[in-house]
Amino acid sequence: MTRKPKTLIKLSFIVGFGLSLAACQHTAATAPAPSEKVMRNEVKMVRLPFRIAAEDDQTDTPSSYTLNGISLFLRSVNAGHADVVMLDSTDVAPERVDAIIDHIKTAGLLYAGNSALGEKPADGEITLYVERHIVVPPNCGNWGVEISGNDVNNASAHHGCSTIANLGLMIANPRDLIAGQNGGNSTAAAVGAIYTPTPTPSGPTMTVSLDGLANLPVPSGAGAGGGDKK
């Protein structure tokens, strides 16, 4: 009888230790194992610089040579709708900066302002930056060995990897993977427009009644089928 309490104490200790150990190692079956790296698209931002030299005649109006050089650079980097253009101009006349901004907007590009982004330009010079976000998709073919022992059969970190990679390759503006446009409400607005009935325009209406047309006399010379009698 004296050994029974000790046995109960030992048994309760073993059970309690097992439960605490299980709690520490438990992972939801729908989540990847802790040792796995979840496959995600990586979004990187790059800035492509271009130096705009001062005019040879020291005027503030950009020459055709200067504007053509800007256009050639923008074409060489395939500047498009997903890019933004910024200028770094410290000691440049506002008239010259405004003319270059107009040239950028005429090319259909988004101008994002004047900002010091790198080395300070020399007097009279302007540095033009094309800011672009690019997507680096995950390596879906790198199937590593689970080193922690996936006893609960967790979902793999590669689950849906090809779908994630394809999304990153298809998206028009990689910046949207970081933050959606319009605060993330554009999708809700588009779906709401589909299910919202189009308002009926107000205005004068006309009602046509066909009552009594069956009792009108048949014109002479007209047959039952609308042809002439013979």
N, CA, C and O of each residue as an XYZ file, in Angstrom:
920
protein
N       0.821     -1.209      0.000
C       0.000      0.000      0.000
C       0.853      1.257      0.000
O       0.411      2.314     -0.449
N       2.075      1.142      0.504
C       2.917      2.341      0.560
C       3.516      2.691     -0.797
O       3.946      3.825     -1.008
N       3.548      1.715     -1.731
C       4.152      1.972     -3.047
C       3.156      2.554     -4.037
O       3.568      3.097     -5.063
N       1.886      2.461     -3.771
C       0.874      2.911     -4.733
C       0.929      4.413     -4.981
O       0.862      4.818     -6.141
N       1.047      5.269     -3.955
C       1.124      6.699     -4.245
C       2.335      7.055     -5.096
O       2.246      7.917     -5.970
N       3.488      6.385     -4.845
C       4.658      6.678     -5.662
C       4.440      6.292     -7.117
O       4.891      6.988     -8.027
N       3.751      5.188     -7.328
C       3.462      4.751     -8.700
C       2.575      5.758     -9.414
O       2.800      6.077    -10.582
N       1.565      6.257     -8.708
C       0.662      7.247     -9.301
C       1.403      8.540     -9.618
O       1.175      9.154    -10.660
N       2.278      8.944     -8.729
C       3.037     10.176     -8.963
C       3.934     10.029    -10.186
O       4.035     10.941    -11.007
N       4.594      8.855    -10.302
C       5.475      8.623    -11.441
C       4.688      8.587    -12.743
O       5.130      9.132    -13.755
N       3.519      7.943    -12.721
C       2.688      7.845    -13.924
C       2.185      9.219    -14.357
O       2.187      9.539    -15.546
N       1.759     10.022    -13.403
C       1.276     11.360    -13.738
C       2.396     12.225    -14.290
O       2.155     13.052    -15.170
N       3.614     12.053    -13.793
C       4.757     12.808    -14.307
C       5.063     12.450    -15.756
O       5.350     13.321    -16.577
N       4.998     11.159    -16.055
C       5.281     10.711    -17.424
C       4.231     11.235    -18.393
O       4.564     11.698    -19.483
N       2.953     11.161    -17.994
C       1.875     11.649    -18.856
C       2.001     13.149    -19.079
O       1.863     13.631    -20.203
N       2.265     13.889    -17.996
C       2.393     15.332    -18.127
C       3.559     15.733    -19.003
O       3.447     16.667    -19.798
N       4.687     15.034    -18.867
C       5.856     15.326    -19.702
C       5.572     15.038    -21.170
O       5.998     15.786    -22.050
N       4.845     13.942    -21.433
C       4.512     13.600    -22.810
C       3.595     14.627    -23.451
O       3.751     14.967    -24.624
N       2.625     15.125    -22.662
C       1.711     16.128    -23.200
C       2.441     17.429    -23.498
O       2.189     18.057    -24.526
N       3.337     17.839    -22.616
C       4.086     19.077    -22.849
C       4.997     18.945    -24.064
O       5.150     19.895    -24.833
N       5.602     17.776    -24.240
C       6.462     17.557    -25.403
C       5.667     17.568    -26.694
O       6.117     18.102    -27.708
N       4.481     16.975    -26.650
C       3.627     16.969    -27.842
C       3.173     18.384    -28.186
O       3.058     18.740    -29.358
N       2.916     19.192    -27.145
C       2.484     20.570    -27.390
C       3.591     21.377    -28.044
O       3.321     22.231    -28.888
N       4.837     21.115    -27.663
C       5.958     21.849    -28.233
C       6.198     21.472    -29.691
O       6.618     22.318    -30.481
N       5.941     20.229    -30.060
C       6.229     19.757    -31.407
C       5.022     19.798    -32.329
O       5.131     19.445    -33.504
N       3.891     20.216    -31.824
C       2.676     20.176    -32.646
C       2.694     21.284    -33.694
O       3.028     22.430    -33.391
N       2.338     20.942    -34.910
C       2.186     21.897    -35.999
C       0.916     21.557    -36.749
O       0.626     20.385    -36.990
N       0.156     22.579    -37.120
C      -1.091     22.343    -37.842
C      -0.813     21.572    -39.123
O       0.146     21.860    -39.839
N      -1.649     20.602    -39.401
C      -1.432     19.748    -40.572
C      -1.570     20.514    -41.871
O      -1.052     20.081    -42.900
N      -2.267     21.654    -41.844
C      -2.433     22.445    -43.059
C      -1.253     23.367    -43.316
O      -1.182     23.989    -44.376
N      -0.320     23.472    -42.367
C       0.836     24.359    -42.523
C       2.084     23.541    -42.801
O       2.174     22.387    -42.381
N       3.052     24.125    -43.506
C       4.305     23.411    -43.751
C       5.044     23.124    -42.445
O       4.826     23.795    -41.436
N       5.898     22.145    -42.475
C       6.709     21.830    -41.311
C       7.624     23.004    -40.976
O       8.011     23.753    -41.873
N       7.976     23.178    -39.706
C       8.789     24.348    -39.315
C      10.117     24.452    -40.039
O      10.620     25.560    -40.228
N      10.700     23.339    -40.450
C      12.015     23.377    -41.092
C      11.945     23.714    -42.573
O      12.988     23.897    -43.201
N      10.747     23.803    -43.155
C      10.607     24.061    -44.583
C      10.503     25.557    -44.862
O       9.911     26.302    -44.081
N      11.074     25.983    -45.964
C      10.965     27.359    -46.419
C       9.795     27.471    -47.386
O       9.774     26.810    -48.424
N       8.818     28.315    -47.040
C       7.624     28.466    -47.864
C       8.001     29.165    -49.172
O       8.723     30.162    -49.164
N       7.508     28.639    -50.289
C       7.804     29.189    -51.600
C       6.967     30.446    -51.850
O       5.738     30.398    -51.784
N       7.617     31.550    -52.130
C       6.928     32.815    -52.385
C       7.641     33.562    -53.518
O       8.816     33.327    -53.800
N       6.894     34.467    -54.154
C       7.500     35.371    -55.110
C       8.280     36.451    -54.358
O       7.830     36.954    -53.328
N       9.427     36.788    -54.877
C      10.234     37.867    -54.295
C      10.167     39.077    -55.226
O      10.413     38.961    -56.427
N       9.835     40.230    -54.665
C       9.724     41.462    -55.451
C      10.907     42.363    -55.114
O      11.137     42.703    -53.953
N      11.652     42.740    -56.149
C      12.814     43.608    -55.966
C      12.594     44.922    -56.702
O      11.974     44.958    -57.764
N      13.111     45.996    -56.122
C      13.020     47.315    -56.741
C      14.393     47.717    -57.262
O      15.393     47.606    -56.554
N      14.431     48.185    -58.502
C      15.673     48.655    -59.108
C      15.450     50.057    -59.659
O      14.340     50.413    -60.055
N      16.516     50.844    -59.679
C      16.467     52.189    -60.264
C      17.545     52.287    -61.336
O      18.716     52.008    -61.077
N      17.148     52.681    -62.529
C      18.059     52.801    -63.671
C      18.348     54.280    -63.904
O      17.435     55.028    -64.252
N      19.609     54.731    -63.721
C      19.920     56.161    -63.823
C      20.322     56.584    -65.232
O      20.804     55.781    -66.032
N      20.111     57.866    -65.508
C      20.530     58.459    -66.781
C      20.918     59.911    -66.513
O      20.143     60.665    -65.925
N      22.112     60.300    -66.941
C      22.594     61.655    -66.689
C      22.207     62.576    -67.846
O      22.485     62.288    -69.010
N      21.563     63.685    -67.500
C      21.180     64.702    -68.477
C      22.139     65.876    -68.296
O      22.087     66.587    -67.293
N      22.989     66.061    -69.253
C      24.007     67.107    -69.151
C      23.395     68.480    -69.402
O      22.315     68.603    -69.980
N      24.108     69.502    -68.955
C      23.686     70.878    -69.217
C      23.867     71.196    -70.699
O      24.662     70.562    -71.393
N      23.119     72.184    -71.166
C      23.216     72.573    -72.575
C      24.561     73.250    -72.838
O      25.118     73.924    -71.972
N      25.065     73.053    -74.054
C      26.350     73.655    -74.410
C      26.284     75.175    -74.402
O      27.267     75.844    -74.085
N      25.102     75.724    -74.760
C      24.962     77.185    -74.786
C      24.483     77.743    -73.450
O      24.188     78.932    -73.333
N      24.408     76.859    -72.430
C      24.030     77.259    -71.066
C      22.614     77.822    -70.975
O      22.305     78.574    -70.050
N      21.748     77.462    -71.931
C      20.358     77.893    -71.863
C      19.557     76.906    -71.028
O      19.996     75.784    -70.775
N      18.361     77.346    -70.600
C      17.501     76.499    -69.777
C      16.563     75.631    -70.606
O      15.967     74.690    -70.081
N      16.424     75.935    -71.894
C      15.521     75.172    -72.745
C      16.219     73.909    -73.241
O      17.286     73.998    -73.847
N      15.628     72.717    -72.992
C      16.261     71.477    -73.485
C      16.293     71.454    -75.004
O      15.286     71.727    -75.658
N      17.426     71.135    -75.550
C      17.566     71.043    -76.999
C      16.957     69.746    -77.500
O      16.650     68.847    -76.716
N      16.785     69.656    -78.815
C      16.274     68.422    -79.411
C      17.237     67.269    -79.178
O      16.819     66.118    -79.053
N      18.529     67.580    -79.119
C      19.531     66.542    -78.847
C      19.318     65.971    -77.441
O      19.405     64.758    -77.246
N      19.041     66.833    -76.472
C      18.807     66.387    -75.093
C      17.533     65.550    -74.996
O      17.534     64.483    -74.383
N      16.458     66.029    -75.595
C      15.181     65.306    -75.528
C      15.270     63.977    -76.261
O      14.718     62.978    -75.800
N      15.963     63.953    -77.402
C      16.127     62.682    -78.126
C      16.960     61.696    -77.314
O      16.706     60.492    -77.344
N      17.952     62.205    -76.590
C      18.749     61.330    -75.732
C      17.917     60.713    -74.621
O      18.099     59.543    -74.287
N      17.002     61.493    -74.044
C      16.105     60.965    -73.003
C      15.200     59.889    -73.586
O      15.015     58.830    -72.986
N      14.641     60.164    -74.756
C      13.752     59.185    -75.399
C      14.496     57.904    -75.736
O      13.954     56.811    -75.577
N      15.733     58.028    -76.201
C      16.523     56.845    -76.541
C      16.798     56.002    -75.301
O      16.733     54.774    -75.358
N      17.103     56.654    -74.184
C      17.338     55.912    -72.939
C      16.075     55.204    -72.488
O      16.128     54.035    -72.105
N      14.940     55.887    -72.524
C      13.686     55.271    -72.080
C      13.333     54.059    -72.939
O      12.831     53.060    -72.425
N      13.593     54.142    -74.239
C      13.337     52.996    -75.107
C      14.317     51.866    -74.836
O      13.947     50.695    -74.917
N      15.550     52.199    -74.517
C      16.567     51.170    -74.305
C      16.279     50.331    -73.063
O      16.672     49.166    -73.003
N      15.598     50.907    -72.074
C      15.266     50.161    -70.853
C      13.811     49.678    -70.872
O      13.310     49.142    -69.884
N      13.139     49.880    -72.024
C      11.741     49.455    -72.173
C      10.849     50.034    -71.072
O      10.051     49.316    -70.469
N      10.990     51.322    -70.820
C      10.155     51.982    -69.814
C       8.696     51.872    -70.221
O       8.329     52.175    -71.357
N       7.863     51.431    -69.272
C       6.447     51.224    -69.576
C       5.543     51.688    -68.462
O       5.952     52.437    -67.574
N       4.289     51.226    -68.520
C       3.261     51.733    -67.616
C       3.506     51.333    -66.165
O       3.012     51.999    -65.256
N       4.256     50.262    -65.929
C       4.515     49.818    -64.558
C       5.699     50.545    -63.929
O       5.978     50.351    -62.746
N       6.402     51.381    -64.700
C       7.559     52.107    -64.185
C       7.160     53.514    -63.767
O       6.147     54.049    -64.216
N       7.966     54.097    -62.908
C       7.827     55.505    -62.552
C       9.155     56.193    -62.803
O      10.219     55.585    -62.687
N       9.078     57.474    -63.149
C      10.270     58.251    -63.470
C      10.431     59.355    -62.440
O       9.471     60.050    -62.108
N      11.642     59.512    -61.939
C      11.955     60.564    -60.974
C      13.182     61.330    -61.434
O      14.009     60.808    -62.181
N      13.293     62.565    -60.985
C      14.426     63.418    -61.330
C      15.148     63.843    -60.067
O      14.539     64.044    -59.016
N      16.450     63.974    -60.189
C      17.282     64.524    -59.121
C      17.958     65.761    -59.696
O      18.952     65.655    -60.414
N      17.424     66.920    -59.381
C      17.944     68.179    -59.926
C      18.045     69.177    -58.779
O      17.034     69.587    -58.209
N      19.262     69.560    -58.450
C      19.483     70.465    -57.313
C      19.643     71.905    -57.767
O      18.909     72.787    -57.322
N      20.595     72.142    -58.644
C      20.903     73.509    -59.080
C      20.559     73.669    -60.557
O      21.420     73.978    -61.381
N      19.270     73.452    -60.877
C      18.791     73.549    -62.256
C      17.583     74.476    -62.271
O      16.760     74.455    -61.357
N      17.487     75.293    -63.323
C      16.362     76.218    -63.444
C      15.050     75.455    -63.510
O      14.973     74.426    -64.181
N      14.003     75.942    -62.822
C      12.706     75.246    -62.840
C      12.134     75.098    -64.240
O      11.442     74.120    -64.522
N      12.413     76.060    -65.128
C      11.881     75.975    -66.487
C      12.436     74.754    -67.218
O      11.719     74.099    -67.974
N      13.695     74.455    -66.995
C      14.309     73.300    -67.649
C      13.725     72.003    -67.101
O      13.439     71.074    -67.857
N      13.550     71.946    -65.789
C      12.972     70.753    -65.170
C      11.554     70.535    -65.667
O      11.178     69.408    -65.985
N      10.759     71.601    -65.738
C       9.366     71.472    -66.191
C       9.292     70.975    -67.630
O       8.417     70.180    -67.972
N      10.212     71.446    -68.476
C      10.208     71.001    -69.873
C      10.523     69.513    -69.972
O       9.939     68.810    -70.796
N      11.432     69.033    -69.145
C      11.771     67.600    -69.167
C      10.619     66.779    -68.597
O      10.346     65.680    -69.081
N       9.945     67.294    -67.581
C       8.780     66.590    -67.019
C       7.692     66.461    -68.079
O       7.081     65.401    -68.216
N       7.447     67.533    -68.827
C       6.442     67.471    -69.897
C       6.833     66.434    -70.944
O       5.973     65.725    -71.467
N       8.109     66.343    -71.247
C       8.573     65.354    -72.228
C       8.335     63.938    -71.714
O       7.966     63.051    -72.484
N       8.545     63.722    -70.417
C       8.318     62.400    -69.819
C       6.833     62.042    -69.869
O       6.475     60.918    -70.221
N       5.982     62.983    -69.523
C       4.542     62.718    -69.528
C       4.025     62.510    -70.942
O       3.119     61.705    -71.160
N       4.593     63.228    -71.906
C       4.185     63.037    -73.298
C       4.498     61.622    -73.770
O       3.802     61.077    -74.627
N       5.541     61.036    -73.212
C       5.891     59.655    -73.561
C       4.970     58.636    -72.893
O       5.130     57.432    -73.094
N       4.004     59.110    -72.097
C       3.044     58.216    -71.457
C       3.545     57.580    -70.179
O       3.004     56.564    -69.742
N       4.573     58.160    -69.568
C       5.135     57.596    -68.352
C       4.687     58.395    -67.133
O       4.300     59.559    -67.240
N       4.747     57.750    -65.980
C       4.321     58.367    -64.729
C       5.501     59.071    -64.082
O       6.525     58.450    -63.796
N       5.354     60.376    -63.851
C       6.396     61.139    -63.174
C       6.082     61.167    -61.685
O       4.983     61.545    -61.280
N       7.066     60.758    -60.865
C       6.824     60.589    -59.430
C       7.471     61.666    -58.579
O       7.418     61.575    -57.353
N       8.086     62.689    -59.180
C       8.601     63.791    -58.387
C      10.104     63.927    -58.445
O      10.803     63.161    -59.109
N      10.585     64.944    -57.715
C      12.004     65.260    -57.656
C      12.535     64.810    -56.306
O      11.999     65.192    -55.266
N      13.581     64.006    -56.319
C      14.110     63.451    -55.076
C      15.585     63.147    -55.219
O      16.046     62.758    -56.291
N      16.336     63.328    -54.120
C      17.755     62.994    -54.094
C      17.890     61.504    -53.817
O      17.641     61.053    -52.699
N      18.283     60.742    -54.827
C      18.299     59.281    -54.719
C      19.699     58.697    -54.760
O      19.888     57.534    -54.401
N      20.663     59.457    -55.180
C      22.018     58.930    -55.291
C      23.030     60.040    -55.148
O      22.826     60.989    -54.392
N      24.123     59.917    -55.879
C      25.158     60.947    -55.842
C      24.609     62.254    -56.394
O      23.894     62.262    -57.396
N      24.940     63.342    -55.745
C      24.424     64.644    -56.149
C      24.912     64.993    -57.548
O      26.110     64.904    -57.816
N      24.009     65.392    -58.449
C      24.436     65.770    -59.806
C      25.297     67.030    -59.778
O      25.211     67.842    -58.857
N      26.120     67.170    -60.800
C      26.928     68.377    -60.930
C      26.035     69.566    -61.260
O      24.884     69.393    -61.660
N      26.566     70.765    -61.090
C      25.796     71.976    -61.366
C      25.298     71.968    -62.809
O      26.065     71.753    -63.747
N      24.007     72.206    -62.962
C      23.394     72.255    -64.282
C      22.985     70.902    -64.829
O      22.325     70.838    -65.866
N      23.356     69.819    -64.161
C      23.005     68.481    -64.630
C      21.806     67.925    -63.869
O      21.490     68.359    -62.761
N      21.153     66.957    -64.491
C      19.985     66.290    -63.909
C      20.193     64.787    -64.040
O      20.642     64.299    -65.078
N      19.864     64.064    -62.987
C      19.881     62.608    -63.058
C      18.452     62.104    -63.129
O      17.640     62.384    -62.247
N      18.152     61.366    -64.175
C      16.817     60.777    -64.366
C      16.873     59.325    -63.913
O      17.796     58.591    -64.267
N      15.891     58.918    -63.135
C      15.814     57.541    -62.637
C      14.519     56.895    -63.125
O      13.441     57.479    -63.022
N      14.643     55.704    -63.646
C      13.478     54.867    -63.934
C      13.394     53.826    -62.829
O      14.252     52.951    -62.715
N      12.351     53.932    -62.018
C      12.167     52.989    -60.908
C      11.255     51.859    -61.356
O      10.179     52.091    -61.908
N      11.701     50.639    -61.112
C      10.985     49.462    -61.614
C      11.008     48.363    -60.563
O      12.000     48.175    -59.859
N       9.894     47.640    -60.471
C       9.814     46.467    -59.607
C       9.806     45.218    -60.482
O       9.097     45.152    -61.486
N      10.596     44.245    -60.091
C      10.678     42.986    -60.825
C      10.351     41.833    -59.892
O      10.548     41.926    -58.680
N       9.852     40.745    -60.466
C       9.465     39.566    -59.694
C      10.487     38.457    -59.914
O      10.827     38.128    -61.051
N      10.970     37.887    -58.820
C      11.835     36.710    -58.880
C      11.011     35.528    -58.379
O      10.790     35.408    -57.174
N      10.549     34.647    -59.277
C       9.684     33.535    -58.845
C      10.465     32.507    -58.040
O      11.688     32.430    -58.160
N       9.783     31.724    -57.231
C      10.465     30.686    -56.446
C      10.940     29.540    -57.327
O      10.418     29.325    -58.421
N      11.918     28.821    -56.845
C      12.450     27.658    -57.550
C      11.600     26.437    -57.174
O      11.885     25.738    -56.202
N      10.567     26.206    -57.959
C       9.616     25.150    -57.614
C      10.201     23.752    -57.819
O       9.647     22.781    -57.304
N      11.295     23.627    -58.550
C      11.839     22.305    -58.814
C      12.843     21.827    -57.782
O      13.360     20.715    -57.893
N      13.129     22.645    -56.783
C      14.125     22.269    -55.782
C      13.437     21.547    -54.623
O      13.065     22.171    -53.629
N      13.272     20.243    -54.756
C      12.544     19.465    -53.744
C      13.536     18.978    -52.689
O      14.208     17.963    -52.876
N      13.618     19.708    -51.588
C      14.515     19.331    -50.513
C      13.930     18.214    -49.660
O      12.720     17.986    -49.659
N      14.785     17.534    -48.949
C      14.359     16.439    -48.079
C      13.945     17.014    -46.724
O      14.660     17.835    -46.150
N      12.805     16.586    -46.223
C      12.329     17.025    -44.920
C      13.234     16.445    -43.838
O      13.293     15.228    -43.659
N      13.942     17.321    -43.115
C      14.933     16.861    -42.146
C      14.367     16.731    -40.734
O      15.015     16.156    -39.859
N      13.170     17.256    -40.507
C      12.631     17.220    -39.147
C      11.760     15.994    -38.889
O      11.354     15.754    -37.752
N      11.473     15.228    -39.916
C      10.602     14.083    -39.717
C       9.148     14.505    -39.671
O       8.621     14.813    -38.602
N       8.494     14.521    -40.827
C       7.124     15.024    -40.924
C       6.146     13.910    -40.547
O       5.502     13.310    -41.408
N       6.049     13.650    -39.245
C       5.203     12.542    -38.799
C       3.714     12.841    -38.933
O       2.912     11.915    -39.054
N       3.329     14.116    -38.914
C       1.908     14.460    -38.993
C       1.475     14.734    -40.422
O       0.328     15.113    -40.660
N       2.396     14.544    -41.396
C       2.064     14.689    -42.815
C       1.562     16.103    -43.123
O       0.493     16.275    -43.708
N       2.340     17.108    -42.724
C       1.982     18.492    -43.008
C       1.991     18.765    -44.507
O       2.657     18.076    -45.281
N       1.236     19.785    -44.895
C       1.257     20.211    -46.299
C       2.651     20.708    -46.655
O       3.298     21.389    -45.859
N       3.109     20.369    -47.845
C       4.448     20.758    -48.262
C       4.528     22.256    -48.498
O       3.548     22.895    -48.880
N       5.721     22.809    -48.263
C       5.941     24.226    -48.547
C       5.884     24.506    -50.044
O       5.721     25.655    -50.453
N       6.018     23.453    -50.875
C       5.945     23.603    -52.329
C       4.502     23.501    -52.840
O       4.265     23.619    -54.042
N       3.541     23.284    -51.938
C       2.151     23.139    -52.377
C       1.681     24.445    -53.024
O       1.695     25.496    -52.383
N       1.270     24.380    -54.280
C       0.827     25.570    -55.005
C       1.961     26.434    -55.511
O       1.735     27.582    -55.893
N       3.176     25.908    -55.523
C       4.335     26.719    -55.925
C       4.224     27.180    -57.380
O       4.532     28.332    -57.686
N       3.796     26.307    -58.265
C       3.687     26.680    -59.680
C       2.643     27.771    -59.888
O       2.816     28.652    -60.729
N       1.555     27.707    -59.114
C       0.531     28.754    -59.221
C       1.080     30.097    -58.777
O       0.816     31.119    -59.410
N       1.845     30.100    -57.688
C       2.439     31.333    -57.187
C       3.443     31.890    -58.200
O       3.465     33.094    -58.458
N       4.264     31.021    -58.768
C       5.253     31.461    -59.751
C       4.580     32.027    -60.996
O       5.013     33.055    -61.517
N       3.533     31.374    -61.476
C       2.826     31.861    -62.671
C       2.169     33.210    -62.415
O       2.144     34.067    -63.298
N       1.637     33.403    -61.210
C       1.049     34.697    -60.868
C       2.105     35.789    -60.945
O       1.849     36.867    -61.480
N       3.284     35.515    -60.414
C       4.342     36.514    -60.461
C       4.803     36.829    -61.866
O       5.195     37.961    -62.146
N       4.764     35.850    -62.758
C       5.206     36.068    -64.133
C       4.140     36.750    -64.983
O       4.468     37.387    -65.984
N       2.876     36.629    -64.605
C       1.786     37.187    -65.410
C       1.369     38.581    -64.979
O       0.786     39.311    -65.780
N       1.646     38.979    -63.745
C       1.125     40.238    -63.245
C       1.710     41.409    -64.031
O       2.906     41.435    -64.321
N       0.862     42.370    -64.370
C       1.301     43.494    -65.191
C       2.200     44.452    -64.418
O       3.164     44.980    -64.970
N       1.892     44.676    -63.155
C       2.678     45.587    -62.334
C       3.117     44.861    -61.072
O       2.315     44.682    -60.156
N       4.374     44.441    -61.009
C       4.838     43.706    -59.824
C       4.676     44.472    -58.529
O       4.643     43.868    -57.458
N       4.572     45.788    -58.602
C       4.373     46.587    -57.395
C       3.065     46.196    -56.687
O       2.939     46.354    -55.473
N       2.096     45.685    -57.461
C       0.811     45.298    -56.872
C       0.944     44.105    -55.936
O       0.069     43.884    -55.099
N       2.023     43.329    -56.060
C       2.236     42.218    -55.140
C       2.620     42.714    -53.750
O       2.479     41.987    -52.767
N       3.105     43.956    -53.670
C       3.461     44.546    -52.387
C       2.258     45.260    -51.788
O       1.925     45.059    -50.620
N       1.619     46.080    -52.579
C       0.435     46.814    -52.124
C      -0.468     47.030    -53.323
O      -0.040     47.584    -54.335
N      -1.718     46.594    -53.215
C      -2.659     46.760    -54.310
C      -3.001     48.212    -54.551
O      -2.809     49.058    -53.678
N      -3.502     48.496    -55.718
C      -3.869     49.858    -56.067
C      -5.190     50.249    -55.414
O      -6.036     49.401    -55.130
N      -5.349     51.544    -55.184
C      -6.572     52.106    -54.608
C      -6.930     51.464    -53.273
O      -8.106     51.251    -52.977
N      -5.923     51.157    -52.474
C      -6.181     50.597    -51.156
C      -6.769     49.203    -51.181
O      -7.327     48.756    -50.179
N      -6.659     48.508    -52.295
C      -7.183     47.145    -52.371
C      -8.679     47.072    -52.604
O      -9.270     46.003    -52.450
N      -9.309     48.184    -52.971
C     -10.759     48.192    -53.167
C     -11.169     48.081    -54.630
O     -12.361     48.018    -54.929
N     -10.208     48.056    -55.543
C     -10.570     48.038    -56.950
C     -11.286     46.752    -57.329
O     -12.224     46.788    -58.126
N     -10.868     45.609    -56.776
C     -11.520     44.339    -57.086
C     -12.950     44.324    -56.571
O     -13.862     43.882    -57.271
N     -13.149     44.808    -55.344
C     -14.497     44.849    -54.780
C     -15.397     45.762    -55.594
O     -16.572     45.457    -55.799
N     -14.852     46.885    -56.060
C     -15.655     47.798    -56.867
C     -16.046     47.170    -58.196
O     -17.165     47.355    -58.675
N     -15.107     46.418    -58.797
C     -15.405     45.784    -60.082
C     -16.470     44.708    -59.928
O     -17.382     44.616    -60.751
N     -16.363     43.893    -58.881
C     -17.366     42.844    -58.654
C     -18.708     43.454    -58.311
O     -19.745     42.969    -58.763
N     -18.700     44.522    -57.510
C     -19.952     45.178    -57.154
C     -20.660     45.776    -58.357
O     -21.889     45.803    -58.412
N     -19.868     46.264    -59.338
C     -20.479     46.835    -60.540
C     -21.189     45.776    -61.369
O     -22.156     46.078    -62.070
N     -20.713     44.529    -61.293
C     -21.342     43.449    -62.059
C     -22.736     43.137    -61.512
O     -23.683     42.936    -62.271
N     -22.844     43.101    -60.179
C     -24.098     42.684    -59.551
C     -25.023     43.848    -59.204
O     -26.128     43.628    -58.709
N     -24.591     45.072    -59.453
C     -25.449     46.222    -59.199
C     -26.260     46.522    -60.448
O     -25.677     46.768    -61.503
N     -27.606     46.508    -60.365
C     -28.422     46.780    -61.557
C     -28.170     48.178    -62.102
O     -27.934     49.122    -61.349
N     -28.222     48.291    -63.412
C     -28.057     49.591    -64.048
C     -29.286     50.446    -63.788
O     -30.404     49.985    -64.017
N     -29.115     51.686    -63.313
C     -30.277     52.539    -63.025
C     -31.116     52.779    -64.270
O     -30.582     52.976    -65.362
N     -32.429     52.763    -64.101
C     -33.352     53.040    -65.209
C     -33.432     54.539    -65.424
O     -33.771     55.270    -64.493
N     -33.129     55.023    -66.631
C     -33.167     56.475    -66.856
C     -34.589     57.014    -66.725
O     -35.545     56.401    -67.198
N     -34.709     58.153    -66.084
C     -36.002     58.806    -65.917
C     -36.282     59.698    -67.120
O     -35.357     60.222    -67.741
N     -37.566     59.870    -67.447
C     -37.942     60.699    -68.581
C     -39.350     60.359    -69.038
O     -39.986     59.475    -68.464
N     -39.843     61.038    -70.051
C     -41.207     60.777    -70.541
C     -41.320     59.381    -71.146
O     -40.400     58.911    -71.815
N     -42.436     58.733    -70.912
C     -42.694     57.401    -71.443
C     -43.960     57.411    -72.282
O     -44.800     58.300    -72.138
N     -44.099     56.421    -73.162
C     -45.275     56.306    -74.028
C     -45.781     54.873    -73.958
O     -45.012     53.925    -74.112
N     -47.107     54.720    -73.720
C     -47.724     53.404    -73.638
C     -48.594     53.173    -74.867
O     -49.430     54.014    -75.198
N     -48.408     52.046    -75.547
C     -49.179     51.697    -76.733
C     -50.120     50.562    -76.379
O     -49.673     49.538    -75.862
N     -51.417     50.715    -76.642
C     -52.406     49.688    -76.355
C     -52.889     49.064    -77.654
O     -53.160     49.761    -78.632
N     -52.994     47.712    -77.650
C     -53.471     46.981    -78.814
C     -54.930     46.570    -78.685
O     -55.462     45.865    -79.542
N     -55.577     47.014    -77.606
C     -56.983     46.654    -77.399
C     -57.851     47.256    -78.508
O     -57.681     48.423    -78.861
N     -58.776     46.470    -79.055
C     -59.725     46.943    -80.058
C     -59.271     46.779    -81.485
O     -60.061     46.989    -82.405
N     -57.996     46.402    -81.707
C     -57.538     46.251    -83.083
C     -58.194     45.067    -83.773
O     -58.339     45.070    -84.996
N     -58.600     44.038    -83.000
C     -59.225     42.859    -83.604
C     -60.609     43.169    -84.148
O     -61.088     42.433    -85.011
N     -61.277     44.221    -83.687
C     -62.633     44.555    -84.133
C     -62.663     45.535    -85.289
O     -63.742     45.925    -85.734
N     -61.510     45.940    -85.783
C     -61.487     46.879    -86.893
C     -61.941     46.179    -88.173
O     -61.587     45.016    -88.366
N     -62.732     46.848    -89.091
C     -63.190     46.228    -90.345
C     -62.023     45.950    -91.281
O     -61.076     46.733    -91.362
N     -62.103     44.829    -91.983
C     -61.081     44.451    -92.947
C     -61.242     45.295    -94.193
O     -62.357     45.398    -94.704
N     -60.180     45.909    -94.713
C     -60.310     46.740    -95.925
C     -60.787     45.904    -97.092
O     -60.421     44.736    -97.223
N     -61.614     46.513    -97.947
C     -62.136     45.809    -99.108
C     -60.998     45.439   -100.046
O     -60.057     46.206   -100.251
N     -61.113     44.217   -100.619
C     -60.095     43.754   -101.557
C     -58.974     42.994   -100.881
O     -58.075     42.492   -101.556
N     -59.009     42.898    -99.535
C     -57.929     42.182    -98.820
C     -58.436     40.837    -98.401
O     -59.536     40.754    -97.856
N     -57.700     39.781    -98.623
C     -58.044     38.438    -98.234
C     -57.645     38.143    -96.821
O     -57.134     39.007    -96.108
N     -57.885     36.883    -96.408
C     -57.544     36.508    -95.057
C     -56.054     36.551    -94.828
O     -55.592     36.859    -93.730
N     -55.297     36.240    -95.874
C     -53.848     36.253    -95.736
C     -53.229     37.558    -96.110
O     -52.005     37.640    -96.211
N     -54.019     38.599    -96.326
C     -53.481     39.898    -96.680
C     -53.319     40.083    -98.157
O     -52.860     41.145    -98.576
N     -53.687     39.059    -99.027
C     -53.533     39.180   -100.489
C     -54.823     39.665   -101.121
O     -55.836     39.798   -100.435
N     -54.803     39.930   -102.416
C     -55.983     40.366   -103.134
C     -56.868     39.176   -103.447
O     -56.390     38.071   -103.704
N     -58.223     39.436   -103.419
C     -59.184     38.417   -103.797
C     -59.235     38.308   -105.305
O     -59.076     39.295   -106.024
N     -59.461     37.089   -105.774
C     -59.601     36.852   -107.211
C     -60.961     36.260   -107.478
O     -61.297     35.978   -108.628
